[in-house]
Amino acid sequence: MRDFRDRVAVITGGASGVGRALAVRLAAAGAKVALADIDQARLDATAAEITADTGAEVAGFQVDVTKAASVAALADAVWSRFGATHLLFNNAGVGLGEAQRPMWSLPIADWHWGFDVNVFGVVHGIQAFAPRMLASGEEGVIVNTSSGNGGLRSLPSTPIYASSKAAVTSISEVLHQQLLREGDRVRAAVLFPGPNVVNTSILASKRNRPADYGATDDNKPAYETMEDLVRTTGLKMALTEPDEVAAFALDGIRAGRFWLLPESADGDDKLRDRTASILARSNPVSAW
């Protein structure tokens, strides 16, 4: 898909961060954009801002991606409003207050919330949109947002997040193969935001935690912003901005790539080390 003009793009987690940056660039390229997010106030503000700045048709839909019925209702609303979906970004994600803590000390509610958003949010998006996208016979792309942390190698400081993103990579690879069996009109891609830590508000996503997941425990996270994360962990890197991720992702979609993975000398070396340890049947290498 090389031209986004008049295409319909659906973006979950679209009110902020990478989702918002994707929406801005797609709207500027002439796409019609459906933003989905659980945060109604931020969703309304983002849709209004993008419409004012680009003149594009942008609609906001409040959606809880942990609920299959909510995502199915989003699909109904998008087809009712726009009549199609050409680009689906299963992008909604949450970070948790898990850093620097042993996984056996983490509340089960945190595991459920992290997986319900980061994994089942993707599954619900695929189930609600893929059949209709295939039935339309039109060209389409389903992009799932993973992470280098978990999706490629797992940092021991974030067991819930890393394992959920490992699942997203696996789901995306399977989706790619299954869509190929249906023809070549709809394809899959998996996005790894980076190459450095992306400057989003994902660590503050606990503000949107639904009450039915219960309150998290009283342990304060080791950091609450990405700047705090870089400073606290001593990472020697600059932050990557969401717009950089969006630009890279859309370039990859235009080029027909599955692996939307930015080049990184350090990251590539760590991935090679991990792969080598698997092939050697040796113990895992350090992911720090």
C-alpha positions, 0 to 999 in steps of 0.5 A: 500500500503506497498511497494512503489518500482516501484510505480508512485507518483505525488506530487503537490507543490513538489519543496519545503517543505513537497512535496519535503520531500515526494519526497525524501523519495519516491525516496529512497524507489524506487518509480518513482516520478512526481514533479509538481510545479509552480516555474520552477527554484526550480522545476528543481533544486529539481528534479535534486538534488533528482535524483542525490542523489537517482538514482531514476527516477524523472521528473518535470512538471510546473503546475498551480493547480488553472487551471483545464486544467493545472492539466489535462495536468499534468495527460496526461504527467504523464501517457505518461511518466510513464503509471500509477499513484499509489500515488497522493499527492494534496499537493500544498498550499499557506499562505497569508498576513492575520495574525492578521487582521479582515477578513472583511479587507482582499482583495477579491483577497486574498480569491480567490487565497487562495481557488483556490490553497488550495481547487480547487487545490485539486479538480482539482487533484481529477478530473484529476487523480481519474477516470484514477486511478480507471480505471486502476484497480491498487492499489492507494491512493489519499492524500490531505494535510489539516491542523490542523488549519481549518481542525480540528479547526480554528485559528481566526488569519488566516480566509482564510487559516483556512477556505480553509483547513476546506474544504479540510478535508470535501472534503477528507471525502467525497472522502473516502466514494465515493471511497469505493463505487467504490471498495477497490483498490483506497482509500483516506487519509488526511494529517495534517502536524505537530504536531507542526508548520512545518518549510516550506516556505509557508508564502513566497508563495506570490512570486509565485502569478500569475498576474491574481490574482492582487497584494495584498494590502500594509499591511505587514504580521505579519510574513514571516517565521515559526520561525517568526510566533512562535516568534511573537505569543509566541507559546511554541513549537519547529518547526516540519521539513518537513522530519518528516511529510513525514516519518509520512505520508508514515508510515500512508499510509503503514498502510492504515490510512485515518487520517494522524494525528500525536499525540499531547497532546495539539492539541488533547485536543483542538480538544476534547474541540471543539467537546464537545462544538459542542455536547453541542450546546455551543459557540465556545471555544477559539482556541488560 
